């Protein structure tokens, strides 16, 4: 199977603090990967290093054959949710996505509307994002991550703030995207998310990444 992302002996230090310690992992096309770990374990730092938001102290990240920070500054063709999605609170969800889409100018109204509908938001709603619940903001963040049809999704706690119905909706969306051949990497502390979604599970602790056995499904 083709590797779309290769993390090769990546270390990241902040002063004397080691956030990532010699992390190596490859992500293949058409799979969902889960990374579990407590807050501060290094999950978000790993994601930010992978996409080019942070420069590694040592090692390298290669995405689709391009080394981040050498061949390209930032990873292309990736949809991202890292930490709480930030939006302009005085504008509607649609207007926010329209503004973000104008940066790359790859898509138009049709794709924006479809991405909102796919996550259960009404693109015609005039409701300002400042009035959104946490769950609605999270849905809008997922719409933003998928609207340009990226090959790779990197999602940090994508279920955060969602009710049970919202969690089921997002699980279905991610499984459908996997079926389309997308590579999906998500961080979650929720074991149920990992069990329902992921082909491979890794555990992050004190900046070190290890393979974690998938939870065994309980028989009814």
Beta strands, then each sheet from edge to edge (+ up, - down):
strand 1: 3-14
strand 2: 17-28
strand 3: 32-36
strand 4: 58-63
strand 5: 66-67
strand 6: 78-81
strand 7: 152-156
strand 8: 183-187
strand 9: 200-205
strand 10: 208-211
sheet 1: 2+ 1- 4+ 5-
sheet 2: 6+ 7+ 8+ 3+ 9+ 10-
end
